């Protein structure tokens, strides 16, 4: 399993004003968010936010320890919102499985579990998108359905 992390440093207003189009793209556009069989994370120091794409193909993908966060486990000091934008799948958090259909979301509060594992989708290739801001509030795991 591969977890790749791209680090983005803070871009101040003076720096942004001096950048050309390619420089702005390099600083703000996230390329290749979804890579089959991988977890791809971008950690922005601008707002301490991690944006990620998870694309399970055959095996479960587990987000547990991401060295760049400086914690033992990914959810030790972060919350995460996971949105399924692919086929049906299951997300396991703290040993509890949560089935997610297309456009359903799962919110996991800080300390929600040792690991969040995206399990092989039930049909086809799955894709999930998530945001994980730094937080210091513990909360429960919540499931939100797609808008009717």
C-alpha positions in Angstrom: 0.0 0.0 0.0 1.2 3.5 -0.9 0.6 6.7 1.0 2.1 9.7 -0.7 2.2 13.1 1.0 2.8 16.4 -0.9 3.7 19.3 1.5 2.5 22.8 0.6 4.2 25.7 2.4 2.4 29.0 3.2 2.2 31.4 0.3 1.9 35.0 1.4 0.2 37.8 -0.6 3.5 39.3 -1.7 4.8 35.9 -2.9 1.5 35.2 -4.7 1.7 38.5 -6.5 5.1 37.7 -7.9 4.1 34.3 -9.2 3.2 33.6 -12.8 0.4 31.3 -13.8 2.6 28.2 -13.5 3.9 29.3 -10.1 0.3 29.8 -8.8 -0.7 26.4 -10.1 2.3 24.8 -8.4 1.3 26.4 -5.1 -2.4 25.7 -5.2 -3.6 23.1 -7.7 -3.6 19.5 -6.5 -2.7 17.2 -9.3 -3.2 13.4 -9.4 -5.5 13.3 -6.4 -6.8 9.8 -7.3 -4.2 7.1 -8.1 -5.6 3.5 -8.3 -4.6 1.5 -5.3 -3.1 4.5 -3.4 -3.8 7.1 -0.8 -2.7 10.5 -2.0 -2.5 13.4 0.5 -1.7 17.0 0.2 -0.8 18.8 3.5 -1.2 22.6 3.2 0.5 24.6 5.9 -1.6 27.6 4.8 -4.5 26.3 6.9 -3.0 23.0 8.4 -5.5 21.1 6.2 -4.9 17.7 4.6 -6.8 17.0 1.4 -6.7 13.5 0.1 -7.9 11.0 -2.4 -8.3 7.3 -1.7 -8.7 4.8 -4.6 -9.0 1.2 -3.4 -8.9 -1.3 -6.2 -8.4 -4.8 -4.9 -7.1 -4.4 -1.3 -8.1 -2.3 1.7 -6.2 1.0 2.0 -5.5 2.0 5.6 -4.7 5.5 6.8 -3.0 5.1 10.1 0.3 6.8 10.7 1.2 9.8 8.5 4.7 11.0 9.7 4.1 14.5 8.5 1.3 15.1 11.1 3.7 14.4 14.0 1.3 12.0 15.7 1.3 8.3 16.3 -2.0 7.9 14.4 -3.7 10.0 11.7 -6.8 10.8 13.8 -4.9 11.6 17.1 -5.2 15.4 16.4 -7.4 15.6 13.4 -11.0 15.0 12.3 -11.8 13.8 8.8 -14.7 13.9 6.5 -14.8 11.2 3.8 -17.0 11.4 0.8 -17.6 8.4 -1.5 -17.5 9.6 -5.1 -17.1 6.1 -6.5 -18.9 2.7 -6.2 -20.3 1.3 -3.0 -17.7 0.5 -0.3 -17.0 0.2 3.4 -15.0 2.4 5.7 -13.8 0.9 9.0 -13.0 3.2 11.8 -12.0 2.0 15.3 -13.1 -1.5 14.4 -16.6 -0.5 13.3 -17.6 -0.8 9.6 -19.7 1.9 7.9 -21.2 1.1 4.4 -21.0 4.1 2.1 -22.9 4.5 -1.2 -22.2 7.0 -3.9 -22.2 10.6 -2.6 -22.5 9.5 1.0 -20.2 10.9 3.6 -18.7 9.8 6.9 -17.5 12.3 9.5 -14.9 11.0 12.0 -14.1 13.1 15.0 -10.6 13.4 16.5 -9.6 10.2 18.3 -12.2 8.3 16.2 -10.0 5.2 16.0 -6.5 4.0 15.6 -7.0 3.7 11.8 -9.5 4.5 9.1 -9.5 1.7 6.5 -11.2 2.0 3.2 -12.2 -1.5 2.3 -12.4 -2.9 -1.2 -15.5 -1.5 -2.9 -18.4 -3.9 -3.5 -18.6 -3.0 -7.2 -15.9 -1.6 -9.4 -13.2 0.8 -8.5 -14.0 3.1 -5.6 -12.9 6.6 -5.0 -13.1 8.7 -1.8 -12.2 12.2 -1.2 -11.4 13.6 2.3 -10.4 16.6 4.2 -8.7 16.5 7.6 -8.2 19.7 9.4 -6.2 19.9 12.6 -8.6 19.9 15.5 -8.6 19.5 19.2 -12.2 18.3 19.8 -13.3 14.7 20.2 -16.6 13.8 18.5 -18.5 10.8 17.3 -18.6 9.1 13.9 -21.5 10.3 11.8 -22.9 9.0 8.5 -24.6 11.4 6.0 -26.6 10.1 3.0 -26.7 11.6 -0.5 -29.2 14.4 -1.1 -32.4 13.1 -2.6 
